[in-house]
Amino acid sequence: MKKPVLVFDIAETILDLQALNPLFEQIFGDAQMLRTWFDEVVLYSEALTITGAYADAGKVGGAVLQMLAQSRQRTIEAGQLAEFRRISAALPAYADVHDGLVRLQQAGFRMVTLSNNPSAACETQLRNAGIRTFFERVFSVDQSVHRYKPARETYLEVAGALDTRPADLWLITCHAFDAMGALAAGLHAGMILRPGNAPFGIGAQPDLVHADLRMLAQALSHRFDIR
């Protein structure tokens, strides 16, 4: 059976955003505001796409952070913004990621990434996490399509760039909205159950759902009869 190309989401799927918890605790007095911030970034990114506008994800993230601070009568200091950027560029990979990627690489899967974040930021994050060498290409909506996931065009652009059918791509993500977009574009999807994320019970469902990347890598190997 032909092995698909695996297309990895980055934020929360392979890199742990919880490294930002102490900073959100400092700014808002509540580390759970990190979850609120991330969800709002997704919301307003999609709102930009739906309304035909675009700003890169770094600007969107900063604008959402300022919006949340204003709505809660908080002030974000310049040093806190600098710390936010520093931590964001050096997010650690989850403990299961390296082993899972090694398993997939040894099994002969091609692997790329696809992120809403600018490609330069993704390159820095992957290098700092020590996993850049596993991925042959780093795709971003910022490169040309300028439409945020889960817009179908983002996934189809990857298929076109790799000269492959959408059905020969598997998106690997922890986000239900991301899986929904990939499935709508004709890709397959594998979901990892990261903290704060779960399947959404309406619409097309991921082909595989597992607790971590080690388990998903094993399932993909078995599915494609790779020993």
N, C-alpha and C positions, 0 to 999 in steps of 0.2 A: 504494500500500500504506500502511495506517495506520501512523504512526510510534508506537512504544511509548514509555512513560515509562521513563527510565533511573534506576535506584535504586542509588546508589553507597555501597559500604562506604567507611569513612574510613581507619582505622588500617592502615598498610602498603599499602593500595590506592592512595590519593592522597597521604597524608602519610607521610614517611619516619621511621620509628622509630629509624633508625640514629643520629640525633642524640643518642640516649641512650647510645651506646656508651662514651664516655669516663667517664660516671658509673658504669656497671656495671664498667668496668675498675677504677675507684677503689674501689668497694665490695668487689668479689669477686676482683680481680686477673685478671679474664678478661672481655673485652668480649662473648664468645659467650654469657655468662649472660643477656644481653638476650633471645636466642632462647629460652632455657630459661624465662625469666620469662614471656614472651608465651605460649608454649605451655601453661604451667601455668595462666595466667589463663583461657585458653580451656577447659582441662580442668575447672577448679573452677567456672567459670561454668555450664558444662553440667551438672556434678554438682549444683549448686544447683537448676537447672531440673528435672532428673530427679527429685530428691528433694522437690520442691514447696516449696523455700525461695527467698528472694530477698534480695540486698543489692546496692546499686548498684555499677557496675563500678569506680568509684573506690575503694570499700572493698575490693572483691575484689582489685584490683591491689595495694593496700597490704598486705593480709593475705598474699598470695602472696610479695611482696617480703620481708616479715618471716619467713615460713616458710622461704624459701630461705636467708636469712641465718642463721637458727637452725640449720638442718641442716648448714651449712658453717662453723659457729663464727665467724660474722662479726657485727659490731655496726654497725647503721645509725645514724648520728648525725642529730640533728634537722636540721642544715644540709643533709645529703644528701637527706633527705626533701623539704625545701623546694626544693632544686635539681631533684629529680625532678618535682615538680609544675610548677615554672617551665618546664622544658624541654618537658614533655608538653603544656603549653598553647601552645607556640610551635613545634611541629614544622613543618619546611619541607615544601612540596609537592615531589614529584619533578619533575625538570626537564621531563618531557614532559607534565605535567598541564595547565598553563595552555593550551598550544597545542591539546591534545586537547579540552579543554572549550570553547575558542573554536570549534573545528571543529564540535562537536556542537551548540552553541548556534546557530551560523550555519545549520546544516542543519535547525533547527527542532525539535530534540528537547527535550522537557520533562525536567528533571533534578531529583532529590531525593536526599537521603542517608538511610541507615538504619544505625544504629550500636548496638552494645551499650553504649556510653558514654552517660552522661546528656546530655540535649539541651543544657543550659547549657554543658557542657564542649565539646561539638561546635561550638556556635555560636562560642565563643571560639577554638577551633582553626582553624576555617574563616576567620574574620575575620583572625586573625593571619597566616594563610598567604596572604591576599589573594585568596581564591576564593569567599567566601560568596555573592557576587552571582550566581553561576552557578546556584544551587540555589533553587528556589521554596519548598521546605519541608525541614526537618531533623527526621527521625523518630528516635526512640530507644525501646528496649525499656523504658526507665525511665518513659515517659509514661503507660502504662496496662497493657500486656500483661504486663510483669514476667516474661518468659520469654526467655532468651537465645537468640540464633541458635546453631544452625540449627533451633530449634523452628519448626514450620510457622506457628504463630500470629503470629510476628513479621512475616513477609512478608505474610500474609493481612490483617493489620491495616493495612498500608500500602495494599493494594489497596482495602480498605473505605474508608479515609480519602480516597482519591483517586477513589472511585466508579468503579472500573475493574475489568475482569476480571484475575485473576492472569496469564493468558496475554498480556495487553497490557503487562506489566512485564518489564523486563530488569534483573536484578541484575548490577552490575559490581563484581567483587571479585578479589582475588589469592588468596583462601583456598578450598581445595577443599571444606572442610566447609561453608562459607557457600554455595557454589554447589550443593552437594548438598541443603541445606535449601531453597533457593529452587526448585530443580527439583522437589523432592518436593511443594512447595506449588503447583505449576502454573505458575511463572514460567519465563522463559528466563534464561540466564546467560552472561555474557561474562567471561573470566578474563584477568587481566594477570599475567605471570610476574615478580613481584618477587623480590628476593634472599631465599633461604630458603624459597621456596614453589614448588610444582609441582603438576600435576594428580595426582589419586588414581585409580588404574586400576581401581577396583571401583565398580559402580553407575552411575547416570546421569552423563553427561559434559557439560561446558559446551558451549553451541552454538558459541562462538567462543573461541579461545585465541590471544593475541598478546603480543609482548614488551613493549609499552608502550601508553599510552593514545592516542598519535598513530595507531598502526597499528590499534588497535581502533576508533577513531573513523572511520577510513577504511573499514574493513570494514563497520561498521554503516551508513554512508552508502551504500555500494554495495549492501548487502543490501536496503535500503529504497528503492533507486532514487532517491536524492537527489543532485543534481549540485551 
